[in-house]
Every structure is written in structure tokens, then in C-alpha cells.
Amino acid sequence: MKDAANGALRQVWTWDSGLEQVSEWEFLSTDEDGYAARDLRSGVVARGRRSGKSFVWAFKTKAPTPFGTQTVRVQTTYSTLSATMAESVTKTTLMGVVPVSSAETLYSHEI
């Protein structure tokens, strides 16, 4: 087992409507391939792990659904496409099987 590694991340999403969504996470490695993170604003705890060449985060949280506010499972898979491109695919489900929403994001970075 490697030494534990800590980190922090602040994410800001600005939607087309101008609405901003902010999350602040603190991280701790749990083993060679695993991580735990806690959203400092909501207290939500996420678990992450490597999966082949990708990295998968998953957590449960309360969210609006067609059946009212329910506990949903959110899973995001991050994959590297090239040295400057990555993508994420996020799926939100109710009871782990009923689709609630999904999103795909492309990230680019200039070297």
C-alpha cells in the first residue's frame, strides 16, 4: 500500500442561464486505486477508483426526480482521450437502475 495522499478541489459550473453551482471537495487516498472525497458544502461522501484507463466516482445524494425528491446514485466516469483531451460521462439513477439523468462533458487543455 502506498502512502496516503490528501488534496482539495473547488469546482464551479456556470450554466447557460448564468446560474453557478459550486462544490468544494477534500480527498484522501484509501489504497493504490481508491479514493474517498467529501463535499465540504453538502457533506456528501464519494468513493473513487481506477477502472482500466478510466477513473470512476460514485456517491448518493438527494435530488429531484419524477417521483419527488429522492436519494439517487450519481456515477461519473472520467476517461483520457489524448494528452490534451478527456471526457466524463455522468449517470444519475434511482435505486441504481431507473435512469434520472445523464450528461457527457469534453475537457480540453492547451499545453
Secondary structure as UniProt FT lines:
FT   STRAND          6..14
FT   TURN            16..17
FT   STRAND          20..29
FT   STRAND          34..39
FT   TURN            40..42
FT   STRAND          45..51
FT   TURN            52..53
FT   STRAND          54..65
FT   TURN            66..67
FT   STRAND          68..80
FT   STRAND          85..94
FT   TURN            95..97
FT   STRAND          98..108
//
